[in-house]
Amino acid sequence: MIISERIFKILKDKNMTQMEFAKRAGFSNSAISDWKRKKTNPSAEKIMDICYALDVTPEQLLTGVGIDDVSEITPK
């Protein structure tokens, strides 16, 4: 699962709208829509804002620990 997919999974799990997330994180709704539509990831400098808005750690967002299904996490 890529980071943008993980973001949308968290939004769904938290029953948070894309618009609410955009407002909390300080992003435009169109930027977030681009991540979803184009399956691209946000830039690295946006990670902390995303984590704060979603109440997750950078490790959770980047690796999926505690977010992805257990079957999707591959051991190192």
All heavy atoms as a GROMACS GRO file, in nm:
protein
  600
    1MET      N    1   0.085  -0.117   0.000
    1MET     CA    2   0.000   0.000   0.000
    1MET      C    3   0.090   0.124   0.000
    1MET      O    4   0.182   0.132   0.079
    1MET     CB    5  -0.090  -0.004   0.125
    1MET     CG    6  -0.187   0.110   0.135
    1MET     SD    7  -0.297   0.104   0.280
    1MET     CE    8  -0.396  -0.039   0.245
    2ILE      N    9   0.063   0.218  -0.089
    2ILE     CA   10   0.142   0.341  -0.091
    2ILE      C   11   0.084   0.441   0.009
    2ILE      O   12  -0.027   0.424   0.059
    2ILE     CB   13   0.150   0.402  -0.234
    2ILE    CG1   14   0.012   0.445  -0.285
    2ILE    CG2   15   0.218   0.306  -0.330
    2ILE    CD1   16   0.017   0.522  -0.415
    3ILE      N   17   0.161   0.544   0.038
    3ILE     CA   18   0.122   0.641   0.141
    3ILE      C   19  -0.014   0.703   0.114
    3ILE      O   20  -0.097   0.714   0.205
    3ILE     CB   21   0.231   0.750   0.155
    3ILE    CG1   22   0.360   0.687   0.207
    3ILE    CG2   23   0.184   0.862   0.248
    3ILE    CD1   24   0.480   0.778   0.198
    4SER      N   25  -0.039   0.743  -0.009
    4SER     CA   26  -0.168   0.807  -0.037
    4SER      C   27  -0.284   0.710  -0.014
    4SER      O   28  -0.389   0.749   0.038
    4SER     CB   29  -0.173   0.864  -0.179
    4SER     OG   30  -0.153   0.763  -0.276
    5GLU      N   31  -0.266   0.583  -0.048
    5GLU     CA   32  -0.371   0.484  -0.021
    5GLU      C   33  -0.393   0.470   0.129
    5GLU      O   34  -0.506   0.457   0.176
    5GLU     CB   35  -0.332   0.348  -0.081
    5GLU     CG   36  -0.333   0.346  -0.232
    5GLU     CD   37  -0.274   0.218  -0.290
    5GLU    OE1   38  -0.183   0.158  -0.229
    5GLU    OE2   39  -0.321   0.178  -0.398
    6ARG      N   40  -0.284   0.474   0.203
    6ARG     CA   41  -0.291   0.464   0.349
    6ARG      C   42  -0.367   0.584   0.407
    6ARG      O   43  -0.447   0.570   0.498
    6ARG     CB   44  -0.150   0.456   0.405
    6ARG     CG   45  -0.142   0.390   0.538
    6ARG     CD   46   0.003   0.358   0.577
    6ARG     NE   47   0.048   0.240   0.503
    6ARG     CZ   48   0.160   0.233   0.432
    6ARG    NH1   49   0.242   0.336   0.425
    6ARG    NH2   50   0.192   0.122   0.370
    7ILE      N   51  -0.342   0.703   0.352
    7ILE     CA   52  -0.413   0.824   0.397
    7ILE      C   53  -0.563   0.805   0.380
    7ILE      O   54  -0.641   0.833   0.472
    7ILE     CB   55  -0.364   0.948   0.320
    7ILE    CG1   56  -0.221   0.983   0.362
    7ILE    CG2   57  -0.458   1.067   0.343
    7ILE    CD1   58  -0.153   1.086   0.273
    8PHE      N   59  -0.606   0.757   0.266
    8PHE     CA   60  -0.749   0.741   0.241
    8PHE      C   61  -0.809   0.628   0.325
    8PHE      O   62  -0.925   0.635   0.363
    8PHE     CB   63  -0.776   0.724   0.091
    8PHE     CG   64  -0.746   0.850   0.016
    8PHE    CD1   65  -0.633   0.861  -0.061
    8PHE    CD2   66  -0.828   0.961   0.030
    8PHE    CE1   67  -0.602   0.980  -0.126
    8PHE    CE2   68  -0.798   1.081  -0.035
    8PHE     CZ   69  -0.686   1.089  -0.113
    9LYS      N   70  -0.730   0.529   0.357
    9LYS     CA   71  -0.777   0.423   0.448
    9LYS      C   72  -0.800   0.482   0.587
    9LYS      O   73  -0.902   0.455   0.651
    9LYS     CB   74  -0.678   0.308   0.454
    9LYS     CG   75  -0.724   0.195   0.547
    9LYS     CD   76  -0.624   0.084   0.556
    9LYS     CE   77  -0.667  -0.034   0.637
    9LYS     NZ   78  -0.746  -0.010   0.755
   10ILE      N   79  -0.706   0.564   0.633
   10ILE     CA   80  -0.720   0.627   0.764
   10ILE      C   81  -0.842   0.718   0.766
   10ILE      O   82  -0.920   0.718   0.863
   10ILE     CB   83  -0.593   0.706   0.802
   10ILE    CG1   84  -0.474   0.611   0.816
   10ILE    CG2   85  -0.614   0.785   0.930
   10ILE    CD1   86  -0.339   0.682   0.821
   11LEU      N   87  -0.860   0.796   0.661
   11LEU     CA   88  -0.978   0.884   0.653
   11LEU      C   89  -1.106   0.802   0.666
   11LEU      O   90  -1.196   0.840   0.741
   11LEU     CB   91  -0.979   0.962   0.520
   11LEU     CG   92  -0.874   1.070   0.504
   11LEU    CD1   93  -0.881   1.130   0.364
   11LEU    CD2   94  -0.890   1.178   0.610
   12LYS      N   95  -1.111   0.692   0.595
   12LYS     CA   96  -1.230   0.606   0.601
   12LYS      C   97  -1.248   0.549   0.741
   12LYS      O   98  -1.358   0.551   0.797
   12LYS     CB   99  -1.218   0.492   0.499
   12LYS     CG  100  -1.338   0.403   0.494
   12LYS     CD  101  -1.321   0.294   0.390
   12LYS     CE  102  -1.440   0.202   0.394
   12LYS     NZ  103  -1.424   0.086   0.306
   13ASP      N  104  -1.139   0.498   0.799
   13ASP     CA  105  -1.146   0.439   0.934
   13ASP      C  106  -1.190   0.541   1.039
   13ASP      O  107  -1.255   0.506   1.137
   13ASP     CB  108  -1.011   0.379   0.974
   13ASP     CG  109  -0.974   0.255   0.894
   13ASP    OD1  110  -1.060   0.201   0.822
   13ASP    OD2  111  -0.856   0.214   0.903
   14LYS      N  112  -1.152   0.666   1.020
   14LYS     CA  113  -1.185   0.772   1.116
   14LYS      C  114  -1.314   0.846   1.079
   14LYS      O  115  -1.349   0.943   1.145
   14LYS     CB  116  -1.070   0.871   1.126
   14LYS     CG  117  -0.946   0.812   1.190
   14LYS     CD  118  -0.836   0.916   1.205
   14LYS     CE  119  -0.714   0.856   1.268
   14LYS     NZ  120  -0.709   0.873   1.412
   15ASN      N  121  -1.380   0.803   0.972
   15ASN     CA  122  -1.501   0.870   0.924
   15ASN      C  123  -1.476   1.019   0.904
   15ASN      O  124  -1.560   1.103   0.938
   15ASN     CB  125  -1.618   0.849   1.020
   15ASN     CG  126  -1.665   0.705   1.020
   15ASN    OD1  127  -1.671   0.641   0.916
   15ASN    ND2  128  -1.694   0.653   1.137
   16MET      N  129  -1.361   1.053   0.848
   16MET     CA  130  -1.324   1.192   0.822
   16MET      C  131  -1.338   1.219   0.673
   16MET      O  132  -1.295   1.138   0.591
   16MET     CB  133  -1.178   1.216   0.866
   16MET     CG  134  -1.134   1.361   0.854
   16MET     SD  135  -0.957   1.386   0.893
   16MET     CE  136  -0.952   1.338   1.064
   17THR      N  137  -1.399   1.330   0.640
   17THR     CA  138  -1.413   1.364   0.498
   17THR      C  139  -1.282   1.419   0.444
   17THR      O  140  -1.197   1.468   0.520
   17THR     CB  141  -1.523   1.469   0.476
   17THR    OG1  142  -1.481   1.592   0.537
   17THR    CG2  143  -1.656   1.424   0.533
   18GLN      N  144  -1.269   1.414   0.316
   18GLN     CA  145  -1.152   1.467   0.248
   18GLN      C  146  -1.144   1.618   0.275
   18GLN      O  147  -1.035   1.672   0.296
   18GLN     CB  148  -1.166   1.440   0.098
   18GLN     CG  149  -1.040   1.443   0.022
   18GLN     CD  150  -1.060   1.392  -0.119
   18GLN    OE1  151  -1.096   1.278  -0.139
   18GLN    NE2  152  -1.036   1.478  -0.215
   19MET      N  153  -1.257   1.686   0.276
   19MET     CA  154  -1.261   1.829   0.300
   19MET      C  155  -1.216   1.862   0.444
   19MET      O  156  -1.140   1.957   0.465
   19MET     CB  157  -1.401   1.885   0.274
   19MET     CG  158  -1.405   2.036   0.271
   19MET     SD  159  -1.563   2.098   0.214
   19MET     CE  160  -1.551   2.059   0.041
   20GLU      N  161  -1.261   1.783   0.540
   20GLU     CA  162  -1.221   1.804   0.678
   20GLU      C  163  -1.070   1.783   0.693
   20GLU      O  164  -1.001   1.860   0.761
   20GLU     CB  165  -1.297   1.709   0.771
   20GLU     CG  166  -1.267   1.727   0.917
   20GLU     CD  167  -1.342   1.628   1.006
   20GLU    OE1  168  -1.423   1.547   0.956
   20GLU    OE2  169  -1.316   1.631   1.127
   21PHE      N  170  -1.018   1.679   0.630
   21PHE     CA  171  -0.876   1.652   0.632
   21PHE      C  172  -0.798   1.767   0.570
   21PHE      O  173  -0.697   1.812   0.625
   21PHE     CB  174  -0.847   1.520   0.560
   21PHE     CG  175  -0.701   1.494   0.535
   21PHE    CD1  176  -0.610   1.487   0.640
   21PHE    CD2  177  -0.654   1.476   0.407
   21PHE    CE1  178  -0.476   1.462   0.617
   21PHE    CE2  179  -0.520   1.450   0.383
   21PHE     CZ  180  -0.431   1.444   0.488
   22ALA      N  181  -0.844   1.816   0.456
   22ALA     CA  182  -0.778   1.928   0.388
   22ALA      C  183  -0.770   2.050   0.480
   22ALA      O  184  -0.665   2.115   0.490
   22ALA     CB  185  -0.851   1.963   0.260
   23LYS      N  186  -0.878   2.077   0.548
   23LYS     CA  187  -0.883   2.192   0.638
   23LYS      C  188  -0.786   2.173   0.756
   23LYS      O  189  -0.711   2.264   0.791
   23LYS     CB  190  -1.026   2.210   0.689
   23LYS     CG  191  -1.052   2.338   0.760
   23LYS     CD  192  -1.201   2.349   0.792
   23LYS     CE  193  -1.235   2.486   0.845
   23LYS     NZ  194  -1.377   2.500   0.871
   24ARG      N  195  -0.787   2.054   0.816
   24ARG     CA  196  -0.699   2.026   0.930
   24ARG      C  197  -0.552   2.031   0.892
   24ARG      O  198  -0.468   2.078   0.969
   24ARG     CB  199  -0.727   1.887   0.987
   24ARG     CG  200  -0.849   1.878   1.072
   24ARG     CD  201  -0.857   1.739   1.130
   24ARG     NE  202  -0.970   1.725   1.218
   24ARG     CZ  203  -0.990   1.622   1.297
   24ARG    NH1  204  -0.904   1.522   1.298
   24ARG    NH2  205  -1.095   1.616   1.375
   25ALA      N  206  -0.520   1.980   0.775
   25ALA     CA  207  -0.380   1.970   0.733
   25ALA      C  208  -0.331   2.096   0.661
   25ALA      O  209  -0.210   2.113   0.642
   25ALA     CB  210  -0.362   1.848   0.642
   26GLY      N  211  -0.423   2.182   0.620
   26GLY     CA  212  -0.385   2.304   0.550
   26GLY      C  213  -0.353   2.284   0.403
   26GLY      O  214  -0.273   2.357   0.346
   27PHE      N  215  -0.418   2.186   0.342
   27PHE     CA  216  -0.398   2.157   0.200
   27PHE      C  217  -0.524   2.193   0.123
   27PHE      O  218  -0.634   2.196   0.180
   27PHE     CB  219  -0.370   2.008   0.174
   27PHE     CG  220  -0.254   1.954   0.252
   27PHE    CD1  221  -0.262   1.830   0.312
   27PHE    CD2  222  -0.135   2.024   0.264
   27PHE    CE1  223  -0.156   1.777   0.382
   27PHE    CE2  224  -0.028   1.972   0.334
   27PHE     CZ  225  -0.039   1.848   0.394
   28SER      N  226  -0.510   2.211  -0.007
   28SER     CA  227  -0.629   2.231  -0.090
   28SER      C  228  -0.694   2.095  -0.113
   28SER      O  229  -0.627   1.991  -0.117
   28SER     CB  230  -0.592   2.294  -0.224
   28SER     OG  231  -0.517   2.203  -0.302
   29ASN      N  232  -0.825   2.098  -0.126
   29ASN     CA  233  -0.898   1.974  -0.154
   29ASN      C  234  -0.854   1.915  -0.287
   29ASN      O  235  -0.847   1.793  -0.302
   29ASN     CB  236  -1.049   2.001  -0.150
   29ASN     CG  237  -1.130   1.876  -0.133
   29ASN    OD1  238  -1.089   1.784  -0.062
   29ASN    ND2  239  -1.244   1.870  -0.197
   30SER      N  240  -0.818   2.001  -0.381
   30SER     CA  241  -0.776   1.951  -0.513
   30SER      C  242  -0.643   1.876  -0.504
   30SER      O  243  -0.622   1.779  -0.577
   30SER     CB  244  -0.768   2.064  -0.614
   30SER     OG  245  -0.671   2.159  -0.576
   31ALA      N  246  -0.552   1.920  -0.417
   31ALA     CA  247  -0.425   1.848  -0.400
   31ALA      C  248  -0.451   1.708  -0.349
   31ALA      O  249  -0.392   1.610  -0.396
   31ALA     CB  250  -0.334   1.924  -0.304
   32ILE      N  251  -0.542   1.696  -0.253
   32ILE     CA  252  -0.575   1.566  -0.196
   32ILE      C  253  -0.645   1.479  -0.300
   32ILE      O  254  -0.617   1.360  -0.312
   32ILE     CB  255  -0.659   1.583  -0.069
   32ILE    CG1  256  -0.576   1.657   0.036
   32ILE    CG2  257  -0.706   1.448  -0.016
   32ILE    CD1  258  -0.654   1.708   0.154
   33SER      N  259  -0.731   1.539  -0.379
   33SER     CA  260  -0.798   1.466  -0.486
   33SER      C  261  -0.697   1.412  -0.587
   33SER      O  262  -0.713   1.301  -0.638
   33SER     CB  263  -0.899   1.555  -0.559
   33SER     OG  264  -1.005   1.588  -0.475
   34ASP      N  265  -0.593   1.491  -0.615
   34ASP     CA  266  -0.488   1.445  -0.707
   34ASP      C  267  -0.418   1.321  -0.654
   34ASP      O  268  -0.389   1.230  -0.730
   34ASP     CB  269  -0.384   1.555  -0.732
   34ASP     CG  270  -0.430   1.660  -0.831
   34ASP    OD1  271  -0.532   1.638  -0.900
   34ASP    OD2  272  -0.363   1.765  -0.838
   35TRP      N  273  -0.391   1.317  -0.524
   35TRP     CA  274  -0.327   1.198  -0.466
   35TRP      C  275  -0.414   1.076  -0.491
   35TRP      O  276  -0.364   0.969  -0.522
   35TRP     CB  277  -0.306   1.212  -0.316
   35TRP     CG  278  -0.222   1.327  -0.271
   35TRP    CD1  279  -0.131   1.396  -0.345
   35TRP    CD2  280  -0.221   1.385  -0.142
   35TRP    NE1  281  -0.073   1.494  -0.269
   35TRP    CE2  282  -0.126   1.490  -0.143
   35TRP    CE3  283  -0.290   1.360  -0.024
   35TRP    CZ2  284  -0.100   1.568  -0.032
   35TRP    CZ3  285  -0.264   1.438   0.087
   35TRP    CH2  286  -0.170   1.541   0.083
   36LYS      N  287  -0.543   1.094  -0.475
   36LYS     CA  288  -0.636   0.981  -0.489
   36LYS      C  289  -0.650   0.941  -0.636
   36LYS      O  290  -0.639   0.824  -0.670
   36LYS     CB  291  -0.772   1.018  -0.431
   36LYS     CG  292  -0.867   0.902  -0.422
   36LYS     CD  293  -0.991   0.942  -0.346
   36LYS     CE  294  -1.074   0.822  -0.307
   36LYS     NZ  295  -1.187   0.862  -0.222
   37ARG      N  296  -0.673   1.038  -0.720
   37ARG     CA  297  -0.701   1.011  -0.861
   37ARG      C  298  -0.576   0.959  -0.934
   37ARG      O  299  -0.585   0.865  -1.012
   37ARG     CB  300  -0.753   1.139  -0.927
   37ARG     CG  301  -0.814   1.120  -1.062
   37ARG     CD  302  -0.878   1.246  -1.118
   37ARG     NE  303  -0.783   1.355  -1.132
   37ARG     CZ  304  -0.779   1.464  -1.051
   37ARG    NH1  305  -0.863   1.477  -0.952
   37ARG    NH2  306  -0.691   1.560  -1.071
   38LYS      N  307  -0.462   1.020  -0.907
   38LYS     CA  308  -0.340   0.983  -0.978
   38LYS      C  309  -0.257   0.879  -0.906
   38LYS      O  310  -0.152   0.838  -0.956
   38LYS     CB  311  -0.255   1.108  -1.001
   38LYS     CG  312  -0.322   1.211  -1.089
   38LYS     CD  313  -0.237   1.335  -1.101
   38LYS     CE  314  -0.308   1.442  -1.181
   38LYS     NZ  315  -0.231   1.568  -1.183
   39LYS      N  316  -0.303   0.840  -0.785
   39LYS     CA  317  -0.229   0.744  -0.702
   39LYS      C  318  -0.084   0.789  -0.684
   39LYS      O  319   0.010   0.714  -0.704
   39LYS     CB  320  -0.237   0.603  -0.758
   39LYS     CG  321  -0.377   0.546  -0.753
   39LYS     CD  322  -0.373   0.396  -0.751
   39LYS     CE  323  -0.514   0.342  -0.752
   39LYS     NZ  324  -0.558   0.297  -0.626
   40THR      N  325  -0.070   0.917  -0.646
   40THR     CA  326   0.062   0.973  -0.616
   40THR      C  327   0.072   0.998  -0.467
   40THR      O  328  -0.029   1.002  -0.397
   40THR     CB  329   0.085   1.104  -0.692
   40THR    OG1  330  -0.018   1.197  -0.657
   40THR    CG2  331   0.084   1.082  -0.842
   41ASN      N  332   0.192   1.017  -0.419
   41ASN     CA  333   0.215   1.044  -0.278
   41ASN      C  334   0.240   1.191  -0.254
   41ASN      O  335   0.295   1.259  -0.341
   41ASN     CB  336   0.335   0.964  -0.227
   41ASN     CG  337   0.303   0.818  -0.212
   41ASN    OD1  338   0.195   0.781  -0.171
   41ASN    ND2  339   0.398   0.733  -0.247
   42PRO      N  340   0.204   1.239  -0.136
   42PRO     CA  341   0.237   1.377  -0.101
   42PRO      C  342   0.388   1.392  -0.086
   42PRO      O  343   0.460   1.294  -0.065
   42PRO     CB  344   0.167   1.398   0.034
   42PRO     CG  345   0.147   1.262   0.089
   42PRO     CD  346   0.134   1.170  -0.028
   43SER      N  347   0.435   1.516  -0.097
   43SER     CA  348   0.579   1.539  -0.082
   43SER      C  349   0.622   1.518   0.063
   43SER      O  350   0.540   1.526   0.155
   43SER     CB  351   0.614   1.681  -0.128
   43SER     OG  352   0.547   1.775  -0.049
   44ALA      N  353   0.750   1.493   0.081
   44ALA     CA  354   0.804   1.462   0.213
   44ALA      C  355   0.779   1.573   0.314
   44ALA      O  356   0.752   1.546   0.432
   44ALA     CB  357   0.953   1.433   0.203
   45GLU      N  358   0.784   1.698   0.270
   45GLU     CA  359   0.765   1.808   0.365
   45GLU      C  360   0.622   1.818   0.417
   45GLU      O  361   0.596   1.889   0.515
   45GLU     CB  362   0.812   1.943   0.308
   45GLU     CG  363   0.746   1.987   0.182
   45GLU     CD  364   0.820   1.943   0.055
   45GLU    OE1  365   0.927   1.881   0.062
   45GLU    OE2  366   0.767   1.971  -0.052
   46LYS      N  367   0.530   1.745   0.359
   46LYS     CA  368   0.390   1.748   0.404
   46LYS      C  369   0.358   1.637   0.504
   46LYS      O  370   0.251   1.637   0.565
   46LYS     CB  371   0.297   1.737   0.284
   46LYS     CG  372   0.307   1.858   0.194
   46LYS     CD  373   0.215   1.847   0.076
   46LYS     CE  374   0.225   1.976  -0.002
   46LYS     NZ  375   0.198   1.963  -0.139
   47ILE      N  376   0.449   1.543   0.523
   47ILE     CA  377   0.423   1.426   0.607
   47ILE      C  378   0.383   1.463   0.749
   47ILE      O  379   0.287   1.409   0.803
   47ILE     CB  380   0.544   1.329   0.607
   47ILE    CG1  381   0.568   1.273   0.467
   47ILE    CG2  382   0.525   1.217   0.709
   47ILE    CD1  383   0.456   1.190   0.409
   48MET      N  384   0.455   1.554   0.811
   48MET     CA  385   0.425   1.589   0.951
   48MET      C  386   0.287   1.655   0.964
   48MET      O  387   0.214   1.627   1.059
   48MET     CB  388   0.534   1.680   1.010
   48MET     CG  389   0.667   1.608   1.026
   48MET     SD  390   0.661   1.451   1.116
   48MET     CE  391   0.608   1.503   1.277
   49ASP      N  392   0.250   1.740   0.869
   49ASP     CA  393   0.117   1.801   0.870
   49ASP      C  394   0.009   1.695   0.856
   49ASP      O  395  -0.095   1.700   0.921
   49ASP     CB  396   0.103   1.904   0.757
   49ASP     CG  397   0.191   2.026   0.778
   49ASP    OD1  398   0.218   2.062   0.894
   49ASP    OD2  399   0.233   2.086   0.677
   50ILE      N  400   0.033   1.598   0.770
   50ILE     CA  401  -0.062   1.488   0.750
   50ILE      C  402  -0.076   1.406   0.878
   50ILE      O  403  -0.188   1.376   0.921
   50ILE     CB  404  -0.017   1.400   0.631
   50ILE    CG1  405  -0.028   1.478   0.501
   50ILE    CG2  406  -0.098   1.271   0.626
   50ILE    CD1  407   0.041   1.414   0.383
   51CYS      N  408   0.037   1.372   0.939
   51CYS     CA  409   0.035   1.293   1.062
   51CYS      C  410  -0.041   1.366   1.172
   51CYS      O  411  -0.121   1.305   1.244
   51CYS     CB  412   0.176   1.262   1.108
   51CYS     SG  413   0.262   1.145   1.000
   52TYR      N  414  -0.017   1.494   1.185
   52TYR     CA  415  -0.086   1.574   1.287
   52TYR      C  416  -0.237   1.574   1.261
   52TYR      O  417  -0.316   1.550   1.351
   52TYR     CB  418  -0.031   1.717   1.288
   52TYR     CG  419  -0.101   1.805   1.387
   52TYR    CD1  420  -0.074   1.795   1.523
   52TYR    CD2  421  -0.196   1.898   1.345
   52TYR    CE1  422  -0.140   1.875   1.615
   52TYR    CE2  423  -0.261   1.979   1.436
   52TYR     CZ  424  -0.233   1.967   1.571
   52TYR     OH  425  -0.299   2.046   1.662
   53ALA      N  426  -0.276   1.597   1.136
   53ALA     CA  427  -0.418   1.603   1.101
   53ALA      C  428  -0.489   1.470   1.120
   53ALA      O  429  -0.607   1.466   1.156
   53ALA     CB  430  -0.435   1.651   0.957
   54LEU      N  431  -0.417   1.360   1.098
   54LEU     CA  432  -0.477   1.227   1.108
   54LEU      C  433  -0.452   1.160   1.243
   54LEU      O  434  -0.502   1.051   1.268
   54LEU     CB  435  -0.423   1.136   0.996
   54LEU     CG  436  -0.457   1.179   0.855
   54LEU    CD1  437  -0.391   1.084   0.754
   54LEU    CD2  438  -0.608   1.184   0.833
   55ASP      N  439  -0.373   1.224   1.327
   55ASP     CA  440  -0.339   1.171   1.459
   55ASP      C  441  -0.272   1.034   1.448
   55ASP      O  442  -0.313   0.936   1.512
   55ASP     CB  443  -0.462   1.165   1.550
   55ASP     CG  444  -0.426   1.140   1.695
   55ASP    OD1  445  -0.316   1.181   1.737
   55ASP    OD2  446  -0.507   1.077   1.767
   56VAL      N  447  -0.171   1.027   1.362
   56VAL     CA  448  -0.090   0.906   1.347
   56VAL      C  449   0.057   0.947   1.354
   56VAL      O  450   0.091   1.064   1.335
   56VAL     CB  451  -0.116   0.830   1.215
   56VAL    CG1  452  -0.258   0.778   1.210
   56VAL    CG2  453  -0.086   0.916   1.094
   57THR      N  454   0.144   0.852   1.378
   57THR     CA  455   0.287   0.880   1.380
   57THR      C  456   0.343   0.871   1.238
   57THR      O  457   0.284   0.804   1.152
   57THR     CB  458   0.363   0.780   1.469
   57THR    OG1  459   0.356   0.651   1.409
   57THR    CG2  460   0.307   0.779   1.611
   58PRO      N  461   0.457   0.936   1.214
   58PRO     CA  462   0.520   0.921   1.082
   58PRO      C  463   0.550   0.774   1.050
   58PRO      O  464   0.534   0.731   0.936
   58PRO     CB  465   0.649   1.003   1.094
   58PRO     CG  466   0.618   1.106   1.197
   58PRO     CD  467   0.527   1.036   1.295
   59GLU      N  468   0.592   0.698   1.151
   59GLU     CA  469   0.619   0.556   1.128
   59GLU      C  470   0.494   0.484   1.080
   59GLU      O  471   0.499   0.405   0.985
   59GLU     CB  472   0.671   0.489   1.255
   59GLU     CG  473   0.696   0.340   1.235
   59GLU     CD  474   0.734   0.266   1.362
   59GLU    OE1  475   0.712   0.317   1.472
   59GLU    OE2  476   0.782   0.153   1.347
   60GLN      N  477   0.381   0.511   1.143
   60GLN     CA  478   0.256   0.447   1.101
   60GLN      C  479   0.222   0.484   0.957
   60GLN      O  480   0.186   0.398   0.878
   60GLN     CB  481   0.142   0.488   1.193
   60GLN     CG  482   0.149   0.428   1.331
   60GLN     CD  483   0.043   0.484   1.422
   60GLN    OE1  484   0.031   0.605   1.438
   60GLN    NE2  485  -0.036   0.396   1.481
   61LEU      N  486   0.233   0.612   0.925
   61LEU     CA  487   0.196   0.657   0.791
   61LEU      C  488   0.290   0.599   0.685
   61LEU      O  489   0.246   0.554   0.580
   61LEU     CB  490   0.196   0.810   0.784
   61LEU     CG  491   0.152   0.869   0.651
   61LEU    CD1  492   0.007   0.832   0.620
   61LEU    CD2  493   0.169   1.020   0.652
   62LEU      N  494   0.419   0.599   0.714
   62LEU     CA  495   0.517   0.556   0.614
   62LEU      C  496   0.529   0.405   0.600
   62LEU      O  497   0.553   0.354   0.490
   62LEU     CB  498   0.655   0.616   0.646
   62LEU     CG  499   0.661   0.768   0.643
   62LEU    CD1  500   0.797   0.817   0.690
   62LEU    CD2  501   0.629   0.823   0.505
   63THR      N  502   0.512   0.332   0.711
   63THR     CA  503   0.531   0.186   0.705
   63THR      C  504   0.400   0.108   0.706
   63THR      O  505   0.397  -0.008   0.667
   63THR     CB  506   0.616   0.135   0.823
   63THR    OG1  507   0.544   0.156   0.944
   63THR    CG2  508   0.750   0.206   0.828
   64GLY      N  509   0.295   0.170   0.757
   64GLY     CA  510   0.167   0.100   0.766
   64GLY      C  511   0.148   0.022   0.894
   64GLY      O  512   0.044  -0.039   0.914
   65VAL      N  513   0.248   0.025   0.984
   65VAL     CA  514   0.236  -0.048   1.110
   65VAL      C  515   0.115   0.004   1.187
   65VAL      O  516   0.102   0.123   1.212
   65VAL     CB  517   0.364  -0.032   1.195
   65VAL    CG1  518   0.346  -0.091   1.333
   65VAL    CG2  519   0.482  -0.095   1.124
   66GLY      N  520   0.024  -0.088   1.218
   66GLY     CA  521  -0.097  -0.052   1.291
   66GLY      C  522  -0.208   0.005   1.203
   66GLY      O  523  -0.314   0.038   1.253
   67ILE      N  524  -0.183   0.017   1.074
   67ILE     CA  525  -0.284   0.072   0.982
   67ILE      C  526  -0.322  -0.032   0.877
   67ILE      O  527  -0.438  -0.062   0.858
   67ILE     CB  528  -0.232   0.200   0.913
   67ILE    CG1  529  -0.208   0.309   1.016
   67ILE    CG2  530  -0.332   0.247   0.806
   67ILE    CD1  531  -0.136   0.430   0.962
   68ASP      N  532  -0.221  -0.084   0.808
   68ASP     CA  533  -0.246  -0.183   0.703
   68ASP      C  534  -0.294  -0.313   0.765
   68ASP      O  535  -0.268  -0.341   0.881
   68ASP     CB  536  -0.118  -0.212   0.624
   68ASP     CG  537  -0.067  -0.092   0.546
   68ASP    OD1  538  -0.141   0.008   0.533
   68ASP    OD2  539   0.046  -0.098   0.498
   69ASP      N  540  -0.360  -0.392   0.686
   69ASP     CA  541  -0.396  -0.526   0.731
   69ASP      C  542  -0.268  -0.603   0.760
   69ASP      O  543  -0.168  -0.588   0.690
   69ASP     CB  544  -0.476  -0.602   0.624
   69ASP     CG  545  -0.612  -0.539   0.601
   69ASP    OD1  546  -0.665  -0.473   0.693
   69ASP    OD2  547  -0.666  -0.556   0.490
   70VAL      N  548  -0.271  -0.686   0.860
   70VAL     CA  549  -0.153  -0.762   0.899
   70VAL      C  550  -0.095  -0.841   0.781
   70VAL      O  551   0.025  -0.849   0.765
   70VAL     CB  552  -0.185  -0.857   1.017
   70VAL    CG1  553  -0.066  -0.944   1.051
   70VAL    CG2  554  -0.229  -0.776   1.138
   71SER      N  555  -0.180  -0.892   0.698
   71SER     CA  556  -0.134  -0.973   0.584
   71SER      C  557  -0.057  -0.890   0.482
   71SER      O  558   0.017  -0.945   0.402
   71SER     CB  559  -0.252  -1.041   0.518
   71SER     OG  560  -0.343  -0.944   0.466
   72GLU      N  561  -0.073  -0.757   0.483
   72GLU     CA  562  -0.007  -0.672   0.386
   72GLU      C  563   0.132  -0.628   0.431
   72GLU      O  564   0.211  -0.579   0.353
   72GLU     CB  565  -0.090  -0.548   0.356
   72GLU     CG  566  -0.218  -0.579   0.283
   72GLU     CD  567  -0.294  -0.454   0.250
   72GLU    OE1  568  -0.231  -0.349   0.228
   72GLU    OE2  569  -0.416  -0.459   0.245
   73ILE      N  570   0.162  -0.642   0.559
   73ILE     CA  571   0.290  -0.597   0.612
   73ILE      C  572   0.393  -0.707   0.590
   73ILE      O  573   0.374  -0.820   0.632
   73ILE     CB  574   0.280  -0.560   0.761
   73ILE    CG1  575   0.177  -0.449   0.780
   73ILE    CG2  576   0.415  -0.522   0.817
   73ILE    CD1  577   0.147  -0.418   0.925
   74THR      N  578   0.501  -0.672   0.523
   74THR     CA  579   0.605  -0.770   0.496
   74THR      C  580   0.718  -0.752   0.594
   74THR      O  581   0.761  -0.640   0.621
   74THR     CB  582   0.658  -0.757   0.352
   74THR    OG1  583   0.702  -0.623   0.332
   74THR    CG2  584   0.552  -0.793   0.251
   75PRO      N  585   0.769  -0.860   0.649
   75PRO     CA  586   0.882  -0.849   0.744
   75PRO      C  587   1.007  -0.802   0.673
   75PRO      O  588   1.024  -0.826   0.554
   75PRO     CB  589   0.897  -0.991   0.798
   75PRO     CG  590   0.826  -1.079   0.703
   75PRO     CD  591   0.726  -0.996   0.628
   76LYS      N  592   1.096  -0.740   0.750
   76LYS     CA  593   1.222  -0.691   0.693
   76LYS      C  594   1.323  -0.802   0.682
   76LYS      O  595   1.326  -0.895   0.752
   76LYS     CB  596   1.279  -0.580   0.780
   76LYS     CG  597   1.193  -0.457   0.777
   76LYS     CD  598   1.255  -0.349   0.863
   76LYS     CE  599   1.167  -0.226   0.858
   76LYS     NZ  600   1.216  -0.119   0.938
   0.00000   0.00000   0.00000
